[in-house]
Amino acid sequence: MTTAMTCGFLHHLIAPEILNFERLHIFFFNLCSGGTLLVYFTEDRHRLSRRALTFLWLSLTFALCAFMEWYAPTLIIPLLLATIIEKVRVDHFGRCIPKALFSGRESTSRKFHQAALLCLSLALVTSSLAILNNQYGHWLTLEKLTLDTFFLGFSFPISLISMSVIFALMKNHSTPPNRLLKELSFWVINLGVIVFFLFILANWFIPQVIIASVLFLAVSLILYLYLYQGIRLQQKAFLTSGILFLLITSITGILYIFLAFSDAYNRAESLPLLRMHAFTALYGWNLSGLAVISRHGDFPIQLHSQKVILLHWLTVLFLCPLGYFFPIAAVLAIVCYGWLLFILLFNHGQVDSGVVGVEAKVLAAEHTAVKAAP
């Protein structure tokens, strides 16, 4: 994860025309770290399984091959990775065809969880097809049909598994209107992102604005549901912070769409907004979810949540965007980010035993709802 952020600032040392580290910046965080943690969370073991380790090493190989533009291996490796993800999904959910996504009896949390795995396997297969088209076949030619556009698709599964945890930590005895709102949130988020991606490829302005606005409203609805139905646990502060990061990501995304289609558009001048959008999405929202799922069996952990969240916001909202333009700020961002990760991922102390007992019962209920087969 720290290497991923470092790659985002290496343009200060090596010009992108010589070596563009943007792919490693995205791959190391979303696919290598995020994908491996998704497998780890789904398998629910104390340590990484052999299958999870295989996924990690293959994803690292894929990232390096794509970075070096060795495209022959990148046609095969994503298919192997997708096979691993599908095996994990079928083992956990019991069916090859995801019928439960359309079942009213399936919880919203489990739907998001299965959708995350399914989305990752589809993104891997699609990236292989995109490489085949762009480097060898050249059957489709669109301005936005680039490999880097498809590689951004590895971020969405991380969002979905974060949503799964958020809905798992909501009260089960919700009213019928609230259950309907949860179901609506699931479909708006999933279908909205897919349609939004198609509109990006088609380069249509008005439809992009409409879908982006709908997604913003969906995220606002999820924040409302989580604030009023979320169980009061230590995780709630981190996940609420993550949703707020996602709202900022939505707003900056809408503003960038307006800017990109305006007559006054200048890529260099729009970079601060674009960097703010990228950093809040990757290291704000996605990191909040990954931190919780990586420690899902350890909470409550002994840390000052407010201070950690303040460090998170300071790093992502100020140091990272400044670091893209100023090397000193980049060094500070990497140091603060590494410190933040160390606190979140390696703090072993727990709070008093009374709180531990209460949260253990809630976490047991969470695992029953999120992980047990239907």
DOGUNU-145367 format. One line per 2 residues: number of its first residue (from 1); for each residue x, y, z of C-alpha. Coordinates in steps of 0.2 Angstrom, whole numbers. Last residue first. Layout:
NUM> X/Y/Z ~ ...
% end
This chain:
374> -140/-95/14 ~ -121/-98/17
372> -114/-89/32 ~ -102/-74/29
370> -112/-58/31 ~ -126/-62/42
368> -117/-74/54 ~ -101/-64/53
366> -111/-49/59 ~ -119/-58/73
364> -102/-64/79 ~ -96/-46/77
362> -110/-40/88 ~ -106/-53/102
360> -88/-49/101 ~ -92/-30/102
358> -100/-33/119 ~ -86/-44/126
356> -73/-32/120 ~ -81/-18/128
354> -81/-27/145 ~ -63/-33/142
352> -56/-15/141 ~ -48/-9/125
350> -37/-20/114 ~ -19/-18/109
348> -12/-26/93 ~ -10/-10/82
346> -3/-17/66 ~ -15/-13/53
344> -23/4/58 ~ -8/12/67
342> 5/5/54 ~ -6/11/40
340> -7/29/47 ~ 12/29/50
338> 14/24/32 ~ 2/38/26
336> 11/51/37 ~ 28/47/30
334> 21/46/12 ~ 12/62/13
332> 27/71/21 ~ 38/65/7
330> 25/71/-6 ~ 24/88/3
328> 43/90/1 ~ 41/85/-18
326> 28/98/-22 ~ 15/96/-36
324> 8/78/-32 ~ 13/81/-14
322> 0/95/-13 ~ -14/83/-17
320> -7/70/-5 ~ -3/82/9
318> -20/91/10 ~ -36/79/8
316> -27/63/10 ~ -15/66/24
314> -25/78/34 ~ -40/67/33
312> -31/51/38 ~ -22/61/52
310> -39/67/58 ~ -46/49/57
308> -32/43/68 ~ -34/57/81
306> -53/53/82 ~ -51/35/83
304> -38/35/98 ~ -31/18/97
302> -34/1/106 ~ -43/-11/94
300> -61/-15/96 ~ -60/-24/84
298> -49/-39/80 ~ -59/-50/69
296> -63/-37/56 ~ -45/-30/55
294> -42/-32/36 ~ -60/-28/33
292> -60/-12/43 ~ -44/-5/35
290> -50/-10/18 ~ -66/0/20
288> -57/16/26 ~ -43/13/13
286> -56/14/-1 ~ -64/30/4
284> -49/40/8 ~ -33/33/-1
282> -41/28/-17 ~ -57/39/-19
280> -50/54/-9 ~ -34/53/-19
278> -41/52/-36 ~ -54/66/-34
276> -41/78/-26 ~ -29/73/-40
274> -42/78/-53 ~ -46/94/-45
272> -27/99/-44 ~ -25/93/-62
270> -38/104/-70 ~ -26/118/-74
268> -14/106/-83 ~ -28/98/-93
266> -36/115/-99 ~ -54/116/-101
264> -61/134/-105 ~ -73/128/-118
262> -81/116/-105 ~ -83/98/-106
260> -69/93/-95 ~ -74/106/-82
258> -92/100/-80 ~ -85/82/-79
256> -72/88/-66 ~ -86/96/-55
254> -96/80/-55 ~ -81/70/-50
252> -76/82/-37 ~ -93/80/-29
250> -93/61/-30 ~ -76/60/-22
248> -81/72/-8 ~ -96/61/-5
246> -84/46/-5 ~ -73/54/8
244> -89/57/19 ~ -93/38/16
242> -75/34/23 ~ -77/45/38
240> -93/35/42 ~ -84/19/40
238> -70/24/52 ~ -82/31/65
236> -93/15/63 ~ -79/3/66
234> -77/7/84 ~ -95/1/86
232> -112/10/88 ~ -122/-1/76
230> -127/9/61 ~ -146/12/59
228> -147/31/60 ~ -130/36/53
226> -129/21/42 ~ -145/25/33
224> -141/43/31 ~ -124/39/24
222> -132/27/12 ~ -144/40/6
220> -130/52/3 ~ -121/39/-7
218> -137/36/-18 ~ -139/55/-20
216> -121/56/-26 ~ -124/41/-38
214> -139/50/-45 ~ -128/65/-48
212> -115/55/-57 ~ -128/47/-68
210> -136/64/-73 ~ -119/72/-76
208> -113/58/-86 ~ -129/57/-96
206> -127/76/-100 ~ -109/75/-106
204> -107/59/-117 ~ -90/53/-120
202> -95/36/-126 ~ -82/27/-115
200> -88/39/-101 ~ -106/35/-104
198> -102/16/-103 ~ -93/19/-86
196> -108/28/-80 ~ -120/14/-85
194> -109/2/-75 ~ -107/13/-60
192> -126/17/-59 ~ -130/-2/-61
190> -121/-6/-45 ~ -124/9/-35
188> -142/11/-40 ~ -145/-8/-37
186> -138/-9/-20 ~ -145/8/-14
184> -163/3/-19 ~ -162/-13/-9
182> -156/-3/6 ~ -171/9/3
180> -183/-5/2 ~ -177/-12/18
178> -179/5/26 ~ -197/7/20
176> -200/-11/27 ~ -194/-6/44
174> -177/-11/50 ~ -174/-25/63
172> -157/-30/56 ~ -147/-15/63
170> -133/-9/52 ~ -116/-16/53
168> -118/-28/39 ~ -123/-13/28
166> -107/-5/31 ~ -97/-21/29
164> -105/-24/12 ~ -102/-6/6
162> -84/-8/10 ~ -84/-24/-1
160> -93/-14/-15 ~ -80/0/-15
158> -66/-12/-16 ~ -74/-21/-30
156> -75/-4/-39 ~ -56/0/-39
154> -51/-13/-51 ~ -61/-4/-64
152> -47/9/-65 ~ -38/-4/-76
150> -51/-2/-89 ~ -47/17/-91
148> -28/14/-91 ~ -30/1/-105
146> -38/14/-116 ~ -56/15/-124
144> -58/33/-120 ~ -55/39/-138
142> -64/24/-145 ~ -57/12/-158
140> -64/-6/-158 ~ -57/-20/-168
138> -38/-16/-164 ~ -34/-34/-163
136> -17/-34/-155 ~ -12/-21/-143
134> -29/-12/-140 ~ -41/-26/-143
132> -31/-40/-133 ~ -27/-28/-119
130> -45/-24/-118 ~ -50/-42/-118
128> -38/-45/-104 ~ -45/-30/-94
126> -62/-37/-97 ~ -58/-54/-89
124> -50/-45/-74 ~ -65/-33/-72
122> -77/-47/-73 ~ -68/-57/-59
120> -67/-41/-48 ~ -86/-37/-51
118> -91/-55/-46 ~ -81/-54/-30
116> -88/-37/-26 ~ -106/-42/-31
114> -105/-57/-19 ~ -101/-45/-5
112> -114/-32/-10 ~ -127/-45/-10
110> -122/-52/6 ~ -123/-35/14
108> -140/-31/6 ~ -147/-47/14
106> -154/-61/3 ~ -172/-64/6
104> -178/-52/-8 ~ -168/-63/-21
102> -161/-55/-36 ~ -142/-55/-30
100> -146/-72/-24 ~ -146/-79/-41
98> -127/-77/-43 ~ -125/-92/-55
96> -110/-102/-49 ~ -119/-106/-32
94> -113/-110/-15 ~ -109/-92/-9
92> -92/-95/-1 ~ -85/-109/-12
90> -93/-101/-27 ~ -85/-84/-24
88> -68/-91/-19 ~ -68/-101/-35
86> -73/-86/-45 ~ -59/-76/-37
84> -46/-89/-42 ~ -53/-91/-60
82> -52/-72/-62 ~ -34/-72/-56
80> -30/-85/-69 ~ -39/-75/-83
78> -30/-60/-77 ~ -13/-69/-79
76> -16/-74/-97 ~ -17/-59/-108
74> -5/-49/-96 ~ 8/-62/-101
72> 9/-56/-119 ~ 7/-38/-114
70> 25/-34/-108 ~ 21/-16/-106
68> 33/-14/-92 ~ 19/-7/-81
66> 7/-21/-87 ~ 20/-34/-83
64> 24/-27/-66 ~ 5/-26/-62
62> 2/-44/-68 ~ 16/-51/-58
60> 10/-42/-43 ~ -8/-49/-46
58> 0/-67/-48 ~ 9/-65/-32
56> -6/-59/-22 ~ -18/-72/-30
54> -6/-86/-26 ~ -5/-79/-8
52> -24/-79/-7 ~ -25/-97/-13
50> -12/-103/-1 ~ -22/-95/13
48> -18/-79/21 ~ -19/-80/40
46> -33/-81/53 ~ -45/-87/40
44> -61/-78/35 ~ -61/-85/16
42> -71/-69/11 ~ -60/-57/21
40> -44/-65/14 ~ -50/-65/-4
38> -55/-47/-2 ~ -39/-43/6
36> -30/-50/-9 ~ -40/-40/-21
34> -37/-23/-11 ~ -18/-25/-9
32> -14/-32/-26 ~ -28/-26/-36
30> -33/-9/-29 ~ -17/-3/-21
28> -3/-10/-31 ~ -12/-9/-47
26> -17/10/-46 ~ 0/17/-42
24> 8/4/-52 ~ -2/10/-67
22> 3/28/-63 ~ 22/24/-63
20> 25/31/-81 ~ 43/28/-85
18> 52/39/-98 ~ 38/50/-103
16> 32/50/-86 ~ 48/60/-80
14> 57/51/-66 ~ 61/59/-49
12> 46/70/-47 ~ 35/58/-57
10> 38/46/-43 ~ 24/53/-33
8> 10/41/-37 ~ 23/27/-36
6> 25/31/-17 ~ 6/29/-14
4> 7/11/-21 ~ 23/8/-12
2> 14/12/4 ~ 0/0/0
% end
